[in-house]
Amino acid sequence: QVHLVESGGGLVQAGGSLRLSCRAPRMITSTFNSAIMGWYRQAPGKQRELVASMTHGREANYAESVKGRFTMSRDSSRKMVHLQMNSLKPEDTAVYYCNRVSQEFPWGQGTQVTVSS
């Protein structure tokens, strides 16, 4: 079973930066390499939303709310994806998850990001 492990969250002041990482050690390499991977977030009382995605060809798409501030990358050799988050805002506070887009694997624990004003 695919196991997704997110890390890198924390408490940061508004305007600060964090870099999230997600690894998928049990995912078959060919599956990872062909997958559109995404970063999602879920704030308290809200639905989970997709904030960034990247194809195997490294074409990235971002939600309007994070465009210009967040940058997604992927490392196929390590089966990892990252999310560089700059100019963080209090409204970015959420639990962040990674997963395959549209054909999700079981969700990991996520990593908490808290942005103070």
TIFI-765141 format. One record per residue: residue number from 1; residue in three letters; chain; x, y, z of N, C-alpha, C in turn. Coordinates in steps of 0.02 Angstrom, whole numbers, plus 50000, padded with zeros to 5 digits. Atoms other than C-alpha are relative to their C-alpha. Layout:
BEGIN
     n   res   chain   n_east   n_north    n_up   ca_east   ca_north   ca_up   c_east   c_north    c_up
   NUM   ALA       A        X         Y       Z         X          Y       Z        X         Y       Z
...
# end
This chain:
BEGIN
     n   res   chain   n_east   n_north    n_up   ca_east   ca_north   ca_up   c_east   c_north    c_up
     1   GLN       A    50042     49941   50000     50000      50000   50000    50044     50062   50000
     2   VAL       A    49961     49938   50003     50064      50173   49955    49993     50038   50065
     3   HIS       A    49996     49965   49937     50117      50271   50106    50031     50068   49987
     4   LEU       A    49977     49932   50012     50133      50460   50094    50019     50032   50066
     5   VAL       A    49975     49970   49939     50236      50553   50222    50018     50072   49988
     6   GLU       A    49987     49929   50007     50230      50741   50234    50040     50026   50060
     7   SER       A    49960     49970   49946     50350      50848   50335    50016     50072   49982
     8   GLY       A    49976     49933   50012     50416      51024   50353    49956     50056   50025
     9   GLY       A    50045     49949   49975     50269      51114   50429    50026     50031   50064
    10   GLY       A    49981     49967   49938     50279      51229   50578    49963     50064   50010
    11   LEU       A    50029     49934   49984     50236      51396   50653    50046     50054   49972
    12   VAL       A    49961     49947   50030     50293      51549   50558    49960     50065   50000
    13   GLN       A    50034     49935   50002     50254      51734   50559    49981     50016   49928
    14   ALA       A    50021     49977   50066     50163      51814   50415    50060     50031   49964
    15   GLY       A    49944     49977   50040     50285      51851   50275    50058     49951   49998
    16   GLY       A    49947     50049   49996     50393      51703   50320    49994     49945   49947
    17   SER       A    49996     50053   50050     50436      51546   50222    50005     49932   50034
    18   LEU       A    49992     50070   49980     50424      51358   50241    50009     49958   49938
    19   ARG       A    49994     50048   50055     50473      51213   50132    49975     49932   50022
    20   LEU       A    50030     50064   49983     50365      51059   50139    50029     49946   49955
    21   SER       A    49976     50058   50039     50421      50887   50082    49951     49943   50008
    22   CYS       A    50043     50059   49998     50326      50730   50042    50038     49944   49966
    23   ARG       A    49967     50058   50030     50400      50559   50011    49950     49943   49995
    24   ALA       A    50043     50057   50012     50320      50403   49945    50043     49938   49991
    25   PRO       A    49951     50054   50005     50441      50263   49985    49974     49935   49971
    26   ARG       A    50027     50064   50023     50323      50121   49942    49968     50004   49931
    27   MET       A    50030     49993   50067     50260      50192   49779    50048     49973   49948
    28   ILE       A    49959     50025   50055     50322      50102   49626    50026     50059   49960
    29   THR       A    49968     49944   50033     50443      50216   49536    49964     50020   49937
    30   SER       A    50035     49984   50062     50352      50204   49371    49933     50033   50013
    31   THR       A    50063     49968   49981     50189      50250   49457    50012     50073   50019
    32   PHE       A    49984     49931   49981     50268      50404   49536    50018     50041   49938
    33   ASN       A    49976     49962   50058     50351      50455   49373    49944     50018   49952
    34   SER       A    50054     49986   50047     50187      50449   49278    49943     50040   50033
    35   ALA       A    50056     49969   49963     50079      50529   49413    50003     50076   49997
    36   ILE       A    50007     49928   49985     50016      50706   49422    49995     50004   50076
    37   MET       A    49999     49995   49927     50062      50746   49602    49975     50068   50021
    38   GLY       A    50027     49937   49977     49979      50879   49703    50011     50013   50073
    39   TRP       A    50002     49979   49930     49987      50975   49864    49930     50027   50015
    40   TYR       A    50066     49980   49978     49822      50997   49954    50006     50031   50070
    41   ARG       A    50002     49976   49931     49775      51089   50112    49928     50000   50025
    42   GLN       A    50066     49998   49969     49631      51084   50233    50003     50042   50062
    43   ALA       A    50005     49956   49942     49594      51225   50351    49942     49978   50044
    44   PRO       A    50054     50020   49955     49483      51200   50504    49932     50022   49973
    45   GLY       A    50067     49985   50022     49301      51190   50452    49991     50008   49926
    46   LYS       A    50004     49991   50073     49341      51194   50267    50017     49934   49965
    47   GLN       A    49985     50060   50040     49353      51065   50130    50073     50002   49978
    48   ARG       A    49932     50006   50026     49519      51002   50069    50002     50031   49930
    49   GLU       A    49994     49968   50065     49580      51103   49920    50069     49986   49971
    50   LEU       A    49938     50009   50036     49713      51076   49789    50032     50068   49990
    51   VAL       A    49967     49936   50007     49841      51216   49794    50055     49999   49948
    52   ALA       A    49947     50004   50051     49976      51152   49676    50002     49930   49972
    53   SER       A    49993     50065   50031     50002      51012   49554    50057     50003   49949
    54   MET       A    49945     50002   50048     50141      50954   49441    49998     49934   49962
    55   THR       A    49998     50060   50041     50146      50832   49297    50069     49968   50003
    56   HIS       A    49935     50033   50002     50285      50708   49269    50049     50040   49958
    57   GLY       A    49958     49956   50040     50350      50833   49142    50015     50066   50034
    58   ARG       A    49986     49942   49959     50360      50962   49281    49963     50063   49979
    59   GLU       A    50044     49944   50013     50221      51071   49216    49958     50011   50062
    60   ALA       A    50032     49986   49936     50151      51157   49369    49938     50044   49991
    61   ASN       A    50059     49957   49996     49983      51234   49407    49987     50017   50073
    62   TYR       A    50010     49975   49932     49936      51336   49558    49931     50031   50008
    63   ALA       A    50061     49964   49984     49778      51396   49641    50015     50075   50000
    64   GLU       A    49990     49928   50003     49753      51582   49621    50023     50028   50067
    65   SER       A    49984     49974   49933     49770      51606   49808    50074     49992   50018
    66   VAL       A    49930     50011   49983     49950      51544   49808    50047     50016   49942
    67   LYS       A    49959     49987   50059     50010      51589   49634    50049     50057   50013
    68   GLY       A    49948     49950   49990     50173      51686   49639    50033     49996   50068
    69   ARG       A    49971     50007   49933     50207      51634   49819    50025     49929   50013
    70   PHE       A    49982     50070   49989     50215      51444   49815    50032     49972   49936
    71   THR       A    49967     50034   50056     50328      51338   49705    50006     49926   50015
    72   MET       A    49997     50072   49992     50311      51152   49684    50056     49971   49958
    73   SER       A    49948     50036   50037     50451      51036   49632    49993     49926   50015
    74   ARG       A    50002     50072   49989     50475      50850   49616    50068     49970   49985
    75   ASP       A    49937     50036   50008     50622      50732   49630    49983     49927   49986
    76   SER       A    50022     50066   50020     50585      50575   49533    50045     49945   50028
    77   SER       A    49953     50051   49976     50741      50483   49590    49987     49981   50072
    78   ARG       A    50014     50013   49929     50689      50500   49771    49926     49991   50014
    79   LYS       A    50072     50004   49993     50502      50492   49741    49976     50049   50053
    80   MET       A    50019     49947   49953     50478      50656   49830    49972     50060   49962
    81   VAL       A    50023     49935   50024     50384      50817   49801    50010     50051   50055
    82   HIS       A    49988     49947   49952     50415      50983   49885    49955     50059   49984
    83   LEU       A    50039     49940   50009     50320      51143   49910    50036     50057   50037
    84   GLN       A    49968     49941   49971     50417      51304   49938    49946     50053   50008
    85   MET       A    50052     49951   49986     50301      51428   50021    50032     50064   50026
    86   ASN       A    49973     49935   49981     50352      51610   50029    49944     50049   50012
    87   SER       A    50049     49947   49987     50264      51768   50087    49936     49971   50030
    88   LEU       A    50057     50034   49970     50152      51663   50197    49952     50049   50033
    89   LYS       A    50054     49960   49972     49986      51735   50255    49962     49959   50052
    90   PRO       A    50040     50038   49950     49876      51688   50403    49949     49954   49967
    91   GLU       A    50049     50043   50034     49749      51618   50280    50031     49938   49968
    92   ASP       A    49967     50062   50022     49879      51489   50227    50001     49947   50054
    93   THR       A    50001     50048   49945     49858      51406   50396    49954     49942   49984
    94   ALA       A    50036     50061   50018     49804      51227   50365    50045     49940   50012
    95   VAL       A    49961     50061   50005     49858      51047   50366    50012     49987   49926
    96   TYR       A    49981     50010   50070     49951      51013   50204    50015     49926   49987
    97   TYR       A    49993     50070   50021     49947      50846   50114    50026     49997   49928
    98   CYS       A    49984     50013   50070     50022      50776   49957    49962     49937   49978
    99   ASN       A    50033     50060   50027     49938      50648   49845    50001     50003   49924
   100   ARG       A    50009     50002   50072     49912      50595   49668    49934     50035   49984
   101   VAL       A    50060     49963   50017     49785      50707   49584    49950     49954   49965
   102   SER       A    50057     50035   50029     49615      50630   49541    49995     49927   50017
   103   GLN       A    50000     50072   49982     49666      50452   49584    50040     49994   50065
   104   GLU       A    49962     49994   49938     49714      50480   49764    50015     49932   50031
   105   PHE       A    49982     50055   49957     49805      50354   49868    49973     50015   50070
   106   PRO       A    50019     49983   49931     49764      50338   50054    50038     50061   50024
   107   TRP       A    49970     49937   49978     49797      50506   50134    50049     49988   50057
   108   GLY       A    49952     50002   49945     49948      50530   50246    49975     50042   50058
   109   GLN       A    50018     49962   49940     49949      50620   50412    49999     50075   49986
   110   GLY       A    49995     49929   50014     49987      50787   50333    50050     50034   50046
   111   THR       A    49955     49960   49958     50094      50925   50406    49968     50067   50013
   112   GLN       A    50035     49939   49980     50026      51073   50502    50041     50062   49985
   113   VAL       A    49970     49934   50012     50067      51248   50442    49957     50051   50035
   114   THR       A    50035     49947   49964     50020      51390   50557    50036     50066   49988
   115   VAL       A    49971     49935   50014     50049      51570   50505    49968     50051   50046
   116   SER       A    50026     49951   49953     50032      51701   50639    50004     50070   49970
   117   SER       A    50002     49932   50027     49987      51881   50602    50042     50048   50041
# end
